[in-house]
Amino acid sequence: MSDELFHYAIILTGILAFLAGFLLRSAWKAILDWIFHKTQRPRYLKPSIELKGGKIRDGETKGRGNQ
């Protein structure tokens, strides 16, 4: 009986440690994003793209080879 409880305690401790680590990682990333949100620019935005009439300029779609 004691061995079963010991094994259950080990499994439960492992699950709780995994969940706590996941929550700490998420909280740490959220804190860093909150601190540095003014200095960092989202990676998916490209400020060089200019829209003209709802279309992207030809130079942006063809690449740098034509320039």
Backbone as JSON, one array per atom type, in Angstrom:
{
  "sequence": "MSDELFHYAIILTGILAFLAGFLLRSAWKAILDWIFHKTQRPRYLKPSIELKGGKIRDGETKGRGNQ",
  "N": [[0.83, -1.2, 0.0], [1.9, 1.24, 0.78], [3.88, 1.54, -1.14], [2.38, 1.92, -3.48], [1.15, 4.4, -3.0], [3.41, 5.97, -2.87], [4.36, 5.82, -5.52], [2.21, 7.01, -6.87], [2.42, 9.55, -5.77], [4.86, 10.38, -6.83], [4.27, 10.46, -9.58], [2.21, 12.38, -9.6], [3.61, 14.59, -8.62], [5.45, 14.98, -10.71], [3.7, 15.68, -12.82], [2.59, 18.05, -11.78], [4.92, 19.59, -11.58], [5.6, 19.85, -14.28], [3.39, 21.34, -15.25], [3.67, 23.65, -13.68], [6.15, 24.6, -14.59], [5.5, 25.16, -17.26], [3.61, 27.21, -16.9], [5.21, 29.13, -15.62], [7.03, 29.67, -17.67], [5.34, 30.79, -19.62], [4.43, 33.02, -18.21], [6.84, 34.4, -17.84], [7.56, 35.03, -20.49], [5.41, 36.7, -21.11], [5.84, 38.8, -19.33], [8.32, 39.79, -20.24], [7.57, 40.58, -22.83], [5.8, 42.61, -22.15], [7.49, 44.45, -20.94], [9.33, 45.13, -22.97], [7.79, 46.05, -25.08], [7.68, 48.48, -26.42], [10.11, 48.85, -27.68], [10.49, 46.8, -29.47], [9.66, 45.63, -32.72], [7.02, 44.04, -34.41], [7.73, 40.95, -36.07], [6.44, 40.22, -38.36], [5.65, 42.46, -39.72], [6.45, 44.53, -42.42], [8.0, 47.37, -42.92], [8.86, 48.52, -45.29], [7.14, 48.01, -47.32], [4.89, 49.56, -49.4], [1.6, 50.58, -49.97], [-0.22, 51.06, -52.89], [-3.08, 52.08, -54.23], [-4.27, 49.78, -53.25], [-2.62, 47.75, -54.02], [0.53, 46.06, -53.92], [3.68, 47.56, -54.47], [5.47, 47.04, -57.56], [8.21, 46.63, -57.31], [8.49, 45.49, -54.81], [7.35, 43.02, -55.07], [8.82, 41.69, -57.01], [11.35, 41.48, -56.03], [14.82, 42.17, -55.18], [16.38, 42.0, -57.41], [15.79, 43.5, -59.69], [16.37, 46.07, -59.11]],
  "CA": [[0.0, 0.0, 0.0], [2.78, 2.4, 0.86], [4.57, 1.67, -2.42], [1.45, 2.5, -4.45], [1.0, 5.82, -2.71], [4.67, 6.61, -3.23], [4.4, 5.95, -6.98], [1.23, 8.04, -7.24], [2.97, 10.85, -5.37], [5.9, 10.73, -7.8], [3.6, 10.82, -10.84], [1.51, 13.65, -9.38], [4.64, 15.63, -8.51], [5.95, 15.23, -12.06], [2.69, 16.43, -13.58], [2.51, 19.41, -11.24], [6.15, 20.31, -11.95], [5.49, 20.2, -15.7], [2.43, 22.44, -15.38], [4.24, 24.86, -13.08], [7.17, 25.08, -15.52], [4.82, 25.74, -18.42], [3.02, 28.49, -16.49], [6.3, 30.08, -15.39], [7.57, 30.06, -18.98], [4.38, 31.7, -20.24], [4.43, 34.28, -17.46], [8.11, 35.08, -18.11], [7.47, 35.61, -21.83], [4.46, 37.81, -21.06], [6.49, 39.92, -18.64], [9.32, 40.36, -21.15], [6.86, 41.29, -23.9], [5.22, 43.82, -21.59], [8.57, 45.4, -20.67], [10.01, 45.56, -24.19], [6.84, 46.19, -26.18], [7.89, 49.72, -27.16], [11.36, 48.83, -28.43], [10.5, 45.74, -30.48], [8.68, 45.71, -33.79], [6.62, 42.68, -34.8], [8.54, 40.42, -37.17], [5.66, 40.01, -39.57], [5.42, 43.73, -40.4], [7.56, 45.0, -43.26], [7.72, 48.8, -43.13], [9.25, 48.99, -46.62], [6.05, 47.79, -48.28], [3.95, 50.67, -49.5], [0.43, 50.21, -50.75], [-0.72, 52.07, -53.84], [-4.31, 51.61, -54.84], [-4.6, 48.44, -52.78], [-1.67, 46.76, -54.53], [1.91, 46.24, -53.49], [4.52, 48.04, -55.57], [6.11, 45.98, -58.34], [9.55, 46.39, -56.81], [8.44, 44.64, -53.62], [6.96, 41.65, -55.42], [9.81, 41.07, -57.87], [12.6, 41.29, -55.31], [15.86, 43.18, -55.34], [17.14, 41.78, -58.63], [15.49, 44.5, -60.71], [16.73, 47.41, -58.65]],
  "C": [[0.87, 1.25, 0.0], [3.5, 2.63, -0.46], [3.66, 2.3, -3.47], [1.3, 4.0, -4.23], [2.27, 6.59, -3.09], [4.76, 6.82, -4.75], [3.4, 6.99, -7.46], [1.74, 9.43, -6.9], [4.04, 11.31, -6.36], [5.27, 11.19, -9.12], [2.91, 12.18, -10.7], [2.5, 14.81, -9.28], [5.21, 15.98, -9.88], [4.98, 16.03, -12.9], [2.6, 17.86, -13.09], [3.75, 20.23, -11.59], [6.11, 20.72, -13.42], [4.54, 21.38, -15.89], [2.98, 23.74, -14.81], [5.33, 25.44, -13.99], [6.56, 25.74, -16.74], [4.23, 27.1, -18.07], [4.1, 29.54, -16.23], [6.9, 30.57, -16.7], [6.63, 31.06, -19.67], [4.37, 33.05, -19.54], [5.7, 35.07, -17.74], [8.07, 35.73, -19.48], [6.51, 36.8, -21.84], [5.07, 39.03, -20.39], [7.52, 40.58, -19.55], [8.66, 41.12, -22.29], [6.29, 42.6, -23.39], [6.3, 44.88, -21.36], [9.12, 45.98, -21.97], [9.06, 45.84, -25.35], [7.06, 47.46, -26.99], [9.13, 49.67, -28.04], [11.35, 47.8, -29.55], [9.37, 45.95, -31.48], [8.28, 44.28, -34.16], [7.36, 42.22, -36.04], [7.75, 40.35, -38.47], [5.38, 41.31, -40.31], [6.66, 44.12, -41.21], [7.3, 46.47, -43.56], [8.07, 49.29, -44.52], [8.13, 48.82, -47.64], [5.11, 48.99, -48.25], [2.8, 50.24, -50.38], [0.03, 51.37, -51.64], [-1.95, 51.49, -54.51], [-4.67, 50.19, -54.44], [-3.64, 47.37, -53.26], [-0.27, 47.09, -54.03], [2.73, 46.69, -54.7], [5.2, 46.87, -56.28], [7.49, 45.64, -57.8], [9.56, 45.48, -55.59], [8.11, 43.2, -53.99], [8.02, 40.95, -56.25], [11.15, 40.86, -57.18], [13.6, 42.36, -55.64], [16.65, 43.02, -56.63], [16.93, 42.86, -59.67], [15.97, 45.89, -60.33], [18.16, 47.76, -58.99]]
}
